[in-house]
Amino acid sequence: MRNRPTAFLAIAAASALLLSACGGDDSSEDPPVAEVDAAEFPEGSTMARLAEAGTMTVGTKFDQPLFGLVGPDGTPVGFDVEIAKIIAGELGIAPDDIEWTETVSANRETFIEEDRVDIVVATYTINDDRKQVIDFAGPYYLAGQSLMVRADDDSIKSEADLSGKIVCSAEGSTPAKNIEENFPDAELRTFSQYTDCLDPLRNGQVDVLTTDNVILAGYVAESPDDFKLAGEQFTEEPYGIGLKKDDTDFRNFINDTLEAAYEDGRWDAAWEATAGEVLDTPTPPAVDRY
């Protein structure tokens, strides 16, 4: 889309704009809601159950600028939220009929297994370990692990400089696992959420926060005097939609919906209205029908 020299300031402004907008009653920017009959779906399927109920529960992050950030009315906004609305819309479920549940990195699989949510759309990296207990539709976006340090710290310029450093991340996250497995000379400290790392980083209790590049860009934008990015992204993180294990019909339905949204412009519209306010519009990734 657009490359801007003031991208960090724009991210902060966009986050504020998104939060202020979520308190209003103008739904003109929401994706369309299909007129469906539960009988159109296979009997006993998740799609039929949700369409009949007219509501669904979606797990998402509440603290991730541009992807899932809770607004003043308790409703999250961001790209993940818009993706969930597209899926709900194909089931005839309006945005106001979605119940949003906060999911942090450590509880996403548990919430799916315990039926506390119907899907999770929460900067959720697809990996083989997670696919042992849940299924994924997508991916719908490709991110990458990066590093954020204090603005006055020049000792960390890339992942090659992590030896002897205290690295903070979220418990149960892919970035935390990567540090634990591949950077044995770094000391890993984990908290429930990435935002729990911000004050320890400011105060010098940890040296670096690691998570996905788009998440860190939002934090730098909110506190440019405190933080900066260090180096380039050093992994590829495909974001997927988590759902119940072996619910193949529902996974195929979501993948079909994503592919349709790629083609008809709904995916682009979701990006442009959120993260695309300041970041280039990427090419959506091919879904993995494993």
Backbone as CSV, one residue per row, in Angstrom:
resi,resn,N_x,N_y,N_z,CA_x,CA_y,CA_z,C_x,C_y,C_z
1,MET,0.828,-1.190,0.000,0.000,0.000,0.000,0.864,1.241,0.000
2,ARG,1.268,1.782,1.210,1.999,3.040,1.273,3.205,2.882,2.172
3,ASN,4.343,3.399,1.766,5.512,3.482,2.633,5.598,4.895,3.179
4,ARG,5.697,5.028,4.500,5.661,6.366,5.090,6.810,6.552,6.056
5,PRO,7.537,7.653,5.970,8.645,7.886,6.892,8.188,8.100,8.314
6,THR,6.928,8.445,8.494,6.411,8.670,9.849,5.526,7.519,10.272
7,ALA,5.908,6.303,9.890,5.031,5.149,10.120,4.722,4.944,11.593
8,PHE,5.727,5.096,12.489,5.472,4.836,13.895,4.448,5.815,14.475
9,LEU,4.579,7.094,14.120,3.588,8.053,14.590,2.221,7.734,14.005
10,ALA,2.217,7.294,12.763,0.943,6.962,12.124,0.290,5.768,12.786
11,ILE,1.099,4.776,13.213,0.526,3.628,13.908,-0.166,4.078,15.183
12,ALA,0.483,4.965,15.927,-0.136,5.449,17.160,-1.439,6.173,16.863
13,ALA,-1.413,7.021,15.841,-2.630,7.745,15.485,-3.721,6.795,15.019
14,ALA,-3.321,5.790,14.234,-4.310,4.838,13.735,-4.919,4.037,14.876
15,SER,-4.085,3.641,15.853,-4.614,2.898,16.992,-5.626,3.730,17.756
16,ALA,-5.311,5.007,17.968,-6.246,5.890,18.660,-7.531,6.059,17.870
17,LEU,-7.395,6.183,16.555,-8.579,6.338,15.714,-9.458,5.102,15.761
18,LEU,-8.835,3.917,15.694,-9.598,2.688,15.744,-10.336,2.554,17.067
19,LEU,-9.651,2.897,18.165,-10.285,2.784,19.473,-11.441,3.758,19.624
20,SER,-11.263,4.979,19.130,-12.343,5.953,19.253,-13.530,5.555,18.389
21,ALA,-13.242,4.950,17.244,-14.326,4.572,16.341,-15.151,3.426,16.880
22,CYS,-14.520,2.534,17.683,-15.249,1.341,18.099,-16.361,1.657,19.066
23,GLY,-16.353,2.847,19.655,-17.417,3.189,20.580,-18.666,3.709,19.908
24,GLY,-18.590,3.942,18.590,-19.739,4.485,17.890,-20.687,3.423,17.418
25,ASP,-21.793,3.841,16.742,-22.782,2.891,16.277,-22.792,2.783,14.764
26,ASP,-21.799,3.328,14.081,-21.741,3.270,12.635,-21.097,1.964,12.215
27,SER,-21.872,1.056,11.623,-21.364,-0.244,11.227,-21.104,-0.313,9.741
28,SER,-21.017,0.860,9.072,-20.886,0.879,7.627,-19.582,0.244,7.169
29,GLU,-18.573,0.193,8.029,-17.300,-0.373,7.648,-17.231,-1.870,7.918
30,ASP,-18.239,-2.436,8.566,-18.225,-3.859,8.858,-18.418,-4.672,7.588
31,PRO,-17.835,-5.882,7.530,-18.054,-6.734,6.355,-19.516,-7.145,6.259
32,PRO,-19.970,-7.516,5.061,-21.384,-7.875,4.887,-21.749,-9.139,5.659
33,VAL,-23.004,-9.218,6.040,-23.535,-10.387,6.735,-24.446,-11.134,5.770
34,ALA,-24.135,-12.375,5.510,-24.911,-13.166,4.560,-26.274,-13.542,5.148
35,GLU,-27.256,-13.675,4.280,-28.545,-14.210,4.691,-28.500,-15.721,4.499
36,VAL,-28.445,-16.434,5.606,-28.295,-17.883,5.535,-29.369,-18.563,6.368
37,ASP,-29.638,-19.797,6.008,-30.523,-20.682,6.755,-29.670,-21.807,7.289
38,ALA,-29.800,-22.113,8.576,-28.988,-23.172,9.170,-29.128,-24.474,8.398
39,ALA,-30.272,-24.660,7.757,-30.505,-25.892,6.998,-29.601,-25.991,5.773
40,GLU,-28.985,-24.875,5.383,-28.071,-24.911,4.241,-26.795,-25.684,4.559
41,PHE,-26.485,-25.812,5.838,-25.258,-26.478,6.252,-25.535,-27.933,6.623
42,PRO,-24.520,-28.793,6.575,-24.728,-30.192,6.955,-25.300,-30.313,8.358
43,GLU,-26.267,-31.200,8.514,-26.901,-31.396,9.809,-25.867,-31.821,10.844
44,GLY,-25.900,-31.170,12.007,-24.978,-31.486,13.082,-23.631,-30.810,12.975
45,SER,-23.414,-30.022,11.917,-22.127,-29.351,11.746,-22.018,-28.132,12.646
46,THR,-20.789,-27.695,12.885,-20.563,-26.471,13.641,-21.210,-25.282,12.945
47,MET,-21.149,-25.260,11.622,-21.748,-24.157,10.880,-23.250,-24.076,11.127
48,ALA,-23.927,-25.239,11.097,-25.378,-25.262,11.334,-25.702,-24.813,12.751
49,ARG,-24.909,-25.269,13.721,-25.150,-24.890,15.118,-25.007,-23.387,15.323
50,LEU,-23.940,-22.812,14.773,-23.714,-21.386,14.966,-24.735,-20.546,14.209
51,ALA,-25.062,-20.957,12.984,-26.059,-20.215,12.211,-27.420,-20.252,12.904
52,GLU,-27.759,-21.383,13.478,-29.030,-21.508,14.200,-29.035,-20.634,15.448
53,ALA,-27.911,-20.600,16.145,-27.824,-19.792,17.373,-27.807,-18.301,17.072
54,GLY,-27.272,-17.918,15.921,-27.180,-16.500,15.577,-26.117,-15.757,16.361
55,THR,-25.207,-16.490,16.969,-24.121,-15.877,17.736,-22.947,-16.835,17.765
56,MET,-21.754,-16.320,18.049,-20.587,-17.163,18.236,-19.610,-16.461,19.170
57,THR,-18.735,-17.250,19.773,-17.742,-16.723,20.701,-16.373,-16.801,20.048
58,VAL,-15.698,-15.670,20.004,-14.396,-15.564,19.347,-13.350,-15.164,20.373
59,GLY,-12.282,-15.929,20.435,-11.153,-15.571,21.273,-10.179,-14.708,20.487
60,THR,-9.741,-13.604,21.084,-8.763,-12.731,20.431,-7.929,-12.031,21.490
61,LYS,-6.847,-11.385,21.047,-6.032,-10.603,21.972,-6.732,-9.273,22.262
62,PHE,-6.495,-8.746,23.455,-7.059,-7.455,23.839,-5.980,-6.381,23.966
63,ASP,-4.712,-6.745,23.718,-3.623,-5.796,23.993,-2.659,-5.654,22.821
64,GLN,-3.100,-5.998,21.610,-2.214,-5.977,20.452,-2.607,-4.853,19.497
65,PRO,-1.875,-3.737,19.478,-2.205,-2.640,18.568,-2.291,-3.134,17.122
66,LEU,-3.307,-2.675,16.423,-3.571,-2.938,15.013,-4.184,-4.305,14.740
67,PHE,-4.054,-5.254,15.662,-4.604,-6.591,15.419,-5.749,-6.928,16.367
68,GLY,-5.591,-6.654,17.643,-6.649,-6.911,18.608,-6.417,-6.082,19.847
69,LEU,-7.012,-4.894,19.886,-6.814,-3.956,20.996,-8.178,-3.557,21.526
70,VAL,-8.397,-3.775,22.822,-9.727,-3.540,23.376,-10.038,-2.049,23.424
71,GLY,-11.264,-1.694,23.081,-11.697,-0.308,23.082,-12.316,0.103,24.401
72,PRO,-12.699,1.370,24.528,-13.261,1.867,25.792,-14.577,1.215,26.160
73,ASP,-15.290,0.646,25.175,-16.544,-0.033,25.484,-16.345,-1.526,25.692
74,GLY,-15.091,-1.979,25.742,-14.808,-3.388,25.948,-14.770,-4.214,24.684
75,THR,-14.983,-3.574,23.532,-14.980,-4.279,22.258,-13.619,-4.146,21.594
76,PRO,-12.997,-5.250,21.190,-11.691,-5.158,20.548,-11.795,-4.673,19.109
77,VAL,-10.722,-4.072,18.621,-10.638,-3.620,17.235,-9.292,-4.058,16.668
78,GLY,-9.234,-4.217,15.345,-7.994,-4.584,14.707,-8.218,-5.593,13.594
79,PHE,-7.133,-5.985,12.950,-7.213,-6.865,11.788,-7.762,-8.238,12.153
80,ASP,-7.298,-8.821,13.261,-7.830,-10.116,13.681,-9.334,-10.044,13.910
81,VAL,-9.766,-8.957,14.504,-11.194,-8.771,14.774,-11.982,-8.736,13.475
82,GLU,-11.451,-8.052,12.467,-12.142,-7.962,11.178,-12.189,-9.319,10.475
83,ILE,-11.126,-10.101,10.607,-11.141,-11.451,10.021,-12.234,-12.291,10.672
84,ALA,-12.364,-12.192,11.981,-13.416,-12.934,12.678,-14.800,-12.490,12.214
85,LYS,-14.973,-11.197,11.982,-16.264,-10.696,11.500,-16.607,-11.260,10.122
86,ILE,-15.593,-11.419,9.264,-15.830,-11.983,7.939,-16.344,-13.412,8.064
87,ILE,-15.727,-14.192,8.935,-16.154,-15.579,9.134,-17.568,-15.629,9.709
88,ALA,-17.810,-14.800,10.720,-19.148,-14.765,11.323,-20.190,-14.346,10.299
89,GLY,-19.844,-13.379,9.462,-20.783,-12.895,8.465,-21.232,-13.974,7.505
90,GLU,-20.339,-14.911,7.174,-20.698,-16.020,6.285,-21.651,-17.001,6.955
91,LEU,-21.768,-16.910,8.265,-22.710,-17.735,9.024,-23.992,-16.976,9.341
92,GLY,-24.102,-15.757,8.814,-25.280,-14.938,9.081,-25.245,-14.252,10.424
93,ILE,-24.062,-14.157,11.036,-23.921,-13.577,12.372,-23.359,-12.162,12.249
94,ALA,-24.085,-11.192,12.746,-23.668,-9.793,12.688,-22.590,-9.513,13.734
95,PRO,-21.767,-8.482,13.522,-20.722,-8.153,14.500,-21.254,-7.955,15.916
96,ASP,-22.426,-7.339,16.054,-22.976,-7.111,17.389,-23.366,-8.404,18.095
97,ASP,-23.449,-9.498,17.336,-23.834,-10.783,17.923,-22.639,-11.684,18.189
98,ILE,-21.443,-11.144,18.036,-20.229,-11.885,18.382,-19.875,-11.600,19.833
99,GLU,-19.586,-12.643,20.589,-19.085,-12.486,21.953,-17.560,-12.598,21.904
100,TRP,-16.884,-11.524,22.333,-15.425,-11.491,22.282,-14.856,-11.920,23.628
101,THR,-13.934,-12.867,23.605,-13.291,-13.367,24.814,-11.787,-13.155,24.704
102,GLU,-11.179,-12.586,25.730,-9.736,-12.377,25.681,-9.005,-13.711,25.775
103,THR,-8.119,-13.948,24.831,-7.247,-15.116,24.884,-5.803,-14.644,24.836
104,VAL,-5.013,-15.114,25.797,-3.584,-14.815,25.812,-2.846,-16.012,25.242
105,SER,-1.555,-15.858,25.024,-0.808,-16.908,24.324,-0.907,-18.262,25.016
106,ALA,-0.907,-18.277,26.336,-0.842,-19.539,27.068,-2.172,-20.277,27.151
107,ASN,-3.299,-19.608,26.885,-4.584,-20.289,27.103,-5.373,-20.569,25.830
108,ARG,-4.814,-20.280,24.673,-5.597,-20.388,23.453,-6.039,-21.831,23.166
109,GLU,-5.109,-22.783,23.248,-5.501,-24.168,23.009,-6.505,-24.651,24.049
110,THR,-6.275,-24.286,25.298,-7.177,-24.710,26.372,-8.590,-24.194,26.138
111,PHE,-8.716,-22.933,25.753,-10.040,-22.362,25.516,-10.758,-23.079,24.378
112,ILE,-10.008,-23.487,23.358,-10.626,-24.222,22.249,-11.038,-25.618,22.711
113,GLU,-10.142,-26.307,23.394,-10.438,-27.672,23.838,-11.622,-27.720,24.799
114,GLU,-11.756,-26.699,25.638,-12.824,-26.677,26.648,-14.110,-26.035,26.128
115,ASP,-14.168,-25.736,24.829,-15.358,-25.143,24.202,-15.729,-23.790,24.799
116,ARG,-14.735,-23.072,25.292,-15.002,-21.725,25.807,-15.072,-20.706,24.680
117,VAL,-14.556,-21.073,23.525,-14.645,-20.244,22.322,-14.942,-21.160,21.139
118,ASP,-15.496,-20.575,20.086,-15.739,-21.339,18.862,-14.531,-21.295,17.937
119,ILE,-13.871,-20.148,17.879,-12.626,-19.996,17.129,-11.720,-19.040,17.894
120,VAL,-10.435,-19.103,17.580,-9.469,-18.135,18.106,-8.795,-17.457,16.931
121,VAL,-8.880,-16.125,16.899,-8.190,-15.309,15.903,-7.370,-14.304,16.707
122,ALA,-6.094,-14.630,16.946,-5.346,-13.907,17.977,-3.847,-13.955,17.712
123,THR,-3.402,-13.381,16.599,-1.981,-13.436,16.223,-1.422,-14.823,16.568
124,TYR,-2.082,-15.851,16.033,-1.918,-17.245,16.462,-1.095,-18.000,15.423
125,THR,0.180,-18.207,15.721,1.073,-18.865,14.766,0.729,-20.348,14.620
126,ILE,0.614,-20.781,13.389,0.395,-22.197,13.093,1.714,-22.943,13.285
127,ASN,1.701,-23.996,14.096,2.878,-24.861,14.191,2.444,-26.293,14.486
128,ASP,3.369,-27.219,14.315,3.039,-28.643,14.424,2.647,-29.048,15.833
129,ASP,3.274,-28.457,16.844,2.919,-28.803,18.224,1.464,-28.464,18.504
130,ARG,1.041,-27.292,18.104,-0.343,-26.886,18.347,-1.323,-27.737,17.554
131,LYS,-0.902,-28.162,16.371,-1.788,-28.989,15.543,-1.985,-30.391,16.115
132,GLN,-1.254,-30.730,17.161,-1.504,-31.993,17.851,-2.791,-31.949,18.680
133,VAL,-3.195,-30.739,19.096,-4.350,-30.640,20.003,-5.508,-29.839,19.421
134,ILE,-5.236,-28.996,18.418,-6.305,-28.233,17.769,-6.062,-28.264,16.267
135,ASP,-6.995,-27.719,15.513,-6.805,-27.536,14.076,-6.684,-26.054,13.758
136,PHE,-6.116,-25.771,12.592,-5.978,-24.403,12.106,-6.574,-24.280,10.715
137,ALA,-7.296,-23.196,10.499,-7.600,-22.726,9.155,-6.615,-21.611,8.823
138,GLY,-6.449,-21.366,7.529,-5.505,-20.345,7.109,-4.207,-20.955,6.632
139,PRO,-3.122,-20.169,6.660,-2.962,-18.861,7.294,-3.649,-17.739,6.521
140,TYR,-3.858,-16.626,7.261,-4.446,-15.433,6.655,-3.476,-14.243,6.692
141,TYR,-2.292,-14.434,7.342,-1.283,-13.375,7.385,0.054,-14.006,7.760
142,LEU,1.151,-13.465,7.217,2.499,-13.924,7.556,3.244,-12.817,8.292
143,ALA,3.598,-13.077,9.543,4.386,-12.146,10.351,5.786,-12.730,10.525
144,GLY,6.598,-12.117,11.407,7.945,-12.620,11.669,8.439,-12.143,13.017
145,GLN,9.163,-13.004,13.734,9.676,-12.648,15.055,10.740,-11.565,14.949
146,SER,10.666,-10.586,15.861,11.609,-9.470,15.897,11.959,-9.143,17.342
147,LEU,12.779,-8.124,17.518,13.252,-7.715,18.837,12.951,-6.242,19.075
148,MET,12.627,-5.896,20.325,12.447,-4.509,20.733,13.288,-4.259,21.977
149,VAL,14.021,-3.147,21.970,14.910,-2.802,23.082,14.618,-1.380,23.537
150,ARG,15.281,-0.960,24.628,15.158,0.421,25.068,15.761,1.348,24.012
151,ALA,15.212,2.526,23.910,15.623,3.453,22.852,17.089,3.841,22.955
152,ASP,17.663,3.791,24.157,19.059,4.200,24.336,20.025,3.013,24.378
153,ASP,19.533,1.821,24.041,20.364,0.607,24.109,20.835,0.218,22.713
154,ASP,22.137,0.341,22.487,22.709,-0.038,21.202,23.479,-1.354,21.274
155,SER,23.339,-2.075,22.380,24.102,-3.308,22.548,23.471,-4.492,21.818
156,ILE,22.194,-4.354,21.455,21.503,-5.436,20.741,21.097,-4.904,19.373
157,LYS,21.717,-5.435,18.350,21.414,-4.992,16.992,20.700,-6.073,16.176
158,SER,20.718,-7.308,16.682,20.046,-8.414,16.009,19.973,-9.587,16.969
159,GLU,19.396,-10.682,16.529,19.284,-11.874,17.366,20.662,-12.457,17.690
160,ALA,21.678,-12.098,16.928,23.037,-12.587,17.206,23.617,-12.004,18.486
161,ASP,22.986,-10.963,19.047,23.510,-10.283,20.228,22.781,-10.666,21.511
162,LEU,22.043,-11.770,21.507,21.216,-12.119,22.667,21.968,-12.879,23.758
163,SER,23.168,-13.315,23.490,23.929,-14.049,24.499,24.129,-13.196,25.754
164,GLY,23.761,-13.765,26.903,23.902,-13.058,28.164,22.816,-12.045,28.445
165,LYS,21.859,-11.888,27.542,20.786,-10.905,27.701,19.539,-11.564,28.311
166,ILE,18.742,-10.753,28.991,17.476,-11.214,29.553,16.377,-10.878,28.547
167,VAL,15.747,-11.913,28.029,14.765,-11.766,26.954,13.374,-12.028,27.508
168,CYS,12.471,-11.106,27.285,11.111,-11.220,27.797,10.156,-11.556,26.660
169,SER,9.180,-12.426,26.961,8.157,-12.772,25.979,6.935,-13.304,26.725
170,ALA,5.940,-13.757,25.970,4.700,-14.245,26.567,4.757,-15.754,26.754
171,GLU,4.291,-16.193,27.893,4.247,-17.619,28.191,3.403,-18.356,27.145
172,GLY,3.919,-19.466,26.650,3.181,-20.272,25.689,3.248,-19.778,24.264
173,SER,4.043,-18.750,24.007,4.114,-18.163,22.664,5.199,-18.841,21.827
174,THR,5.041,-18.753,20.510,6.061,-19.264,19.600,7.384,-18.521,19.758
175,PRO,7.393,-17.166,19.890,8.673,-16.489,20.100,9.406,-16.954,21.351
176,ALA,8.676,-17.190,22.448,9.324,-17.668,23.674,9.946,-19.044,23.449
177,LYS,9.229,-19.910,22.770,9.748,-21.249,22.498,10.993,-21.186,21.624
178,ASN,10.990,-20.294,20.647,12.149,-20.155,19.770,13.384,-19.720,20.550
179,ILE,13.203,-18.769,21.466,14.336,-18.318,22.282,14.830,-19.466,23.157
180,GLU,13.913,-20.174,23.789,14.285,-21.269,24.686,15.062,-22.362,23.953
181,GLU,14.627,-22.688,22.738,15.220,-23.812,22.020,16.470,-23.445,21.229
182,ASN,16.538,-22.210,20.750,17.594,-21.866,19.799,18.592,-20.816,20.285
183,PHE,18.344,-20.247,21.463,19.259,-19.235,22.001,19.585,-19.587,23.455
184,PRO,20.327,-20.676,23.667,20.562,-21.166,25.033,21.376,-20.221,25.902
185,ASP,22.096,-19.291,25.301,22.911,-18.358,26.089,22.135,-17.121,26.523
186,ALA,20.873,-17.028,26.116,19.999,-15.942,26.581,19.165,-16.446,27.749
187,GLU,18.799,-15.539,28.646,17.929,-15.883,29.774,16.504,-15.470,29.429
188,LEU,15.596,-16.437,29.378,14.217,-16.169,29.007,13.360,-15.944,30.245
189,ARG,12.591,-14.849,30.226,11.582,-14.599,31.257,10.238,-14.410,30.566
190,THR,9.218,-15.102,31.062,7.907,-15.028,30.421,6.858,-14.491,31.383
191,PHE,5.891,-13.801,30.785,4.732,-13.288,31.499,3.481,-13.707,30.748
192,SER,2.333,-13.424,31.334,1.073,-13.837,30.720,0.852,-13.177,29.371
193,GLN,1.181,-11.873,29.270,0.959,-11.126,28.047,2.218,-10.339,27.685
194,TYR,2.336,-10.011,26.415,3.491,-9.231,25.968,3.537,-7.871,26.654
195,THR,2.372,-7.278,26.904,2.355,-5.967,27.550,2.939,-6.017,28.955
196,ASP,2.947,-7.205,29.577,3.551,-7.338,30.901,5.060,-7.174,30.860
197,CYS,5.638,-7.225,29.664,7.086,-7.052,29.505,7.482,-5.585,29.372
198,LEU,6.524,-4.700,29.121,6.877,-3.326,28.771,7.534,-2.583,29.929
199,ASP,6.937,-2.599,31.106,7.544,-1.898,32.234,8.879,-2.506,32.654
200,PRO,9.004,-3.844,32.740,10.327,-4.408,33.039,11.395,-3.986,32.023
201,LEU,11.010,-3.849,30.750,11.974,-3.392,29.751,12.333,-1.931,29.996
202,ARG,11.344,-1.101,30.263,11.614,0.310,30.562,12.561,0.449,31.757
203,ASN,12.328,-0.385,32.777,13.058,-0.250,34.040,14.395,-0.977,34.044
204,GLY,14.736,-1.652,32.965,16.009,-2.340,32.897,16.035,-3.704,33.559
205,GLN,14.849,-4.220,33.949,14.800,-5.555,34.545,14.979,-6.646,33.502
206,VAL,14.629,-6.337,32.258,14.915,-7.221,31.129,15.581,-6.375,30.055
207,ASP,16.239,-7.040,29.108,16.994,-6.310,28.086,16.258,-6.169,26.762
208,VAL,15.347,-7.081,26.491,14.721,-7.096,25.175,13.370,-7.802,25.265
209,LEU,12.424,-7.337,24.487,11.127,-7.999,24.310,11.095,-8.576,22.911
210,THR,10.685,-9.833,22.813,10.567,-10.440,21.496,9.169,-10.985,21.260
211,THR,8.634,-10.635,20.104,7.386,-11.194,19.581,7.376,-10.850,18.094
212,ASP,6.200,-10.842,17.484,6.139,-10.623,16.044,6.314,-9.155,15.689
213,ASN,6.859,-8.930,14.503,7.236,-7.581,14.075,6.079,-6.594,14.125
214,VAL,4.889,-7.009,13.691,3.769,-6.071,13.642,3.308,-5.666,15.037
215,ILE,3.443,-6.555,15.992,3.068,-6.247,17.373,4.060,-5.253,17.981
216,LEU,5.343,-5.530,17.782,6.375,-4.643,18.331,6.314,-3.252,17.706
217,ALA,5.990,-3.182,16.418,5.877,-1.877,15.765,4.829,-1.018,16.448
218,GLY,3.742,-1.635,16.887,2.713,-0.897,17.607,3.200,-0.368,18.940
219,TYR,3.980,-1.180,19.664,4.504,-0.732,20.957,5.491,0.418,20.794
220,VAL,6.347,0.326,19.777,7.288,1.421,19.527,6.537,2.698,19.179
221,ALA,5.475,2.559,18.394,4.691,3.727,18.005,4.062,4.408,19.206
222,GLU,3.610,3.612,20.172,2.973,4.173,21.361,3.985,4.833,22.296
223,SER,5.243,4.354,22.282,6.270,4.883,23.195,7.594,5.041,22.462
224,PRO,7.663,5.930,21.468,8.892,6.046,20.667,10.092,6.571,21.443
225,ASP,9.862,7.258,22.561,10.973,7.737,23.376,11.547,6.637,24.265
226,ASP,10.784,5.560,24.421,11.203,4.477,25.309,11.798,3.287,24.573
227,PHE,11.251,2.980,23.390,11.594,1.731,22.729,11.995,1.946,21.273
228,LYS,12.708,0.947,20.743,13.017,0.908,19.311,13.146,-0.557,18.888
229,LEU,12.986,-0.807,17.597,13.203,-2.139,17.056,14.694,-2.360,16.846
230,ALA,15.129,-3.613,16.984,16.537,-3.966,16.804,16.640,-5.054,15.739
231,GLY,17.247,-4.739,14.626,17.456,-5.725,13.588,16.210,-6.013,12.763
232,GLU,16.298,-7.081,12.000,15.221,-7.493,11.108,14.491,-8.705,11.689
233,GLN,13.337,-9.027,11.128,12.646,-10.234,11.568,13.482,-11.460,11.194
234,PHE,13.438,-12.480,12.053,14.316,-13.636,11.842,13.564,-14.965,11.838
235,THR,12.237,-14.916,11.758,11.434,-16.123,11.533,10.253,-15.749,10.642
236,GLU,9.523,-16.757,10.215,8.257,-16.533,9.516,7.151,-17.125,10.364
237,GLU,6.145,-16.322,10.685,5.065,-16.729,11.577,3.727,-16.653,10.846
238,PRO,3.221,-17.791,10.361,1.922,-17.781,9.683,0.774,-17.754,10.689
239,TYR,-0.033,-16.709,10.637,-1.157,-16.585,11.558,-2.349,-17.392,11.044
240,GLY,-2.877,-18.254,11.912,-4.025,-19.071,11.553,-5.186,-18.879,12.511
241,ILE,-6.303,-19.494,12.177,-7.520,-19.445,12.978,-7.674,-20.783,13.679
242,GLY,-7.609,-20.765,15.000,-7.683,-21.991,15.768,-9.117,-22.459,15.956
243,LEU,-9.312,-23.773,15.855,-10.636,-24.361,16.055,-10.477,-25.767,16.601
244,LYS,-11.585,-26.385,16.920,-11.603,-27.702,17.550,-10.905,-28.736,16.671
245,LYS,-10.160,-29.620,17.314,-9.456,-30.677,16.608,-10.432,-31.573,15.852
246,ASP,-10.069,-31.901,14.606,-10.797,-32.834,13.738,-12.159,-32.314,13.279
247,ASP,-12.411,-31.018,13.417,-13.640,-30.436,12.856,-13.335,-30.012,11.414
248,THR,-13.181,-31.027,10.562,-12.707,-30.782,9.200,-13.689,-29.955,8.392
249,ASP,-14.983,-30.198,8.561,-15.978,-29.431,7.804,-15.886,-27.943,8.138
250,PHE,-15.723,-27.614,9.409,-15.645,-26.216,9.820,-14.343,-25.596,9.322
251,ARG,-13.247,-26.356,9.390,-11.969,-25.844,8.892,-12.055,-25.562,7.393
252,ASN,-12.676,-26.470,6.647,-12.833,-26.243,5.206,-13.717,-25.035,4.931
253,PHE,-14.761,-24.866,5.744,-15.650,-23.713,5.584,-14.875,-22.408,5.801
254,ILE,-14.053,-22.364,6.846,-13.283,-21.144,7.119,-12.274,-20.897,6.005
255,ASN,-11.599,-21.946,5.555,-10.651,-21.776,4.454,-11.347,-21.290,3.183
256,ASP,-12.522,-21.832,2.902,-13.291,-21.356,1.746,-13.632,-19.874,1.900
257,THR,-13.999,-19.487,3.126,-14.355,-18.094,3.392,-13.146,-17.184,3.206
258,LEU,-11.995,-17.604,3.697,-10.785,-16.802,3.526,-10.456,-16.630,2.048
259,GLU,-10.502,-17.704,1.287,-10.171,-17.616,-0.130,-11.150,-16.722,-0.875
260,ALA,-12.434,-16.790,-0.495,-13.417,-15.895,-1.111,-13.127,-14.445,-0.751
261,ALA,-12.720,-14.211,0.500,-12.401,-12.847,0.939,-11.165,-12.305,0.244
262,TYR,-10.210,-13.175,-0.067,-9.049,-12.747,-0.847,-9.492,-12.246,-2.222
263,GLU,-10.435,-12.968,-2.815,-10.843,-12.681,-4.186,-11.773,-11.485,-4.296
264,ASP,-12.691,-11.344,-3.345,-13.726,-10.306,-3.492,-13.388,-8.990,-2.796
265,GLY,-12.212,-8.913,-2.171,-11.768,-7.647,-1.598,-12.040,-7.469,-0.122
266,ARG,-12.731,-8.406,0.509,-13.019,-8.237,1.936,-11.749,-8.310,2.781
267,TRP,-10.804,-9.178,2.406,-9.539,-9.258,3.146,-8.787,-7.942,3.026
268,ASP,-8.692,-7.404,1.819,-8.021,-6.109,1.622,-8.700,-5.017,2.432
269,ALA,-10.032,-5.005,2.423,-10.768,-3.975,3.160,-10.497,-4.080,4.658
270,ALA,-10.425,-5.314,5.172,-10.137,-5.515,6.593,-8.748,-4.993,6.942
271,TRP,-7.771,-5.273,6.083,-6.410,-4.789,6.322,-6.340,-3.270,6.234
272,GLU,-6.925,-2.717,5.182,-6.847,-1.263,4.953,-7.491,-0.484,6.089
273,ALA,-8.530,-1.041,6.699,-9.239,-0.339,7.771,-8.514,-0.428,9.107
274,THR,-7.501,-1.280,9.205,-6.825,-1.501,10.491,-5.316,-1.310,10.316
275,ALA,-4.580,-2.396,10.210,-3.127,-2.309,10.069,-2.718,-1.573,8.811
276,GLY,-3.530,-1.651,7.765,-3.216,-1.000,6.504,-3.306,0.508,6.533
277,GLU,-3.760,1.076,7.651,-3.730,2.529,7.779,-2.298,3.051,7.721
278,VAL,-1.338,2.193,8.096,0.051,2.644,8.156,1.051,1.666,7.559
279,LEU,0.645,0.430,7.351,1.548,-0.587,6.821,1.141,-0.967,5.405
280,ASP,2.118,-1.371,4.618,1.829,-1.811,3.263,0.850,-2.988,3.268
281,THR,0.023,-3.050,2.250,-0.890,-4.174,2.111,-0.138,-5.343,1.488
282,PRO,-0.003,-6.449,2.222,0.722,-7.598,1.681,-0.183,-8.444,0.786
283,THR,0.415,-9.362,0.083,-0.352,-10.370,-0.641,-0.795,-11.429,0.359
284,PRO,-2.072,-11.739,0.442,-2.500,-12.742,1.420,-1.891,-14.093,1.095
285,PRO,-1.532,-14.868,2.118,-0.898,-16.164,1.878,-1.922,-17.216,1.435
286,ALA,-1.436,-18.218,0.739,-2.299,-19.346,0.373,-2.676,-20.126,1.622
287,VAL,-3.940,-20.530,1.708,-4.348,-21.358,2.840,-3.726,-22.738,2.707
288,ASP,-3.520,-23.370,3.842,-2.900,-24.696,3.902,-3.973,-25.706,4.232
289,ARG,-4.440,-26.439,3.233,-5.475,-27.440,3.452,-4.826,-28.788,3.783
290,TYR,-4.159,-28.810,4.928,-3.443,-30.028,5.334,-4.433,-31.139,5.709
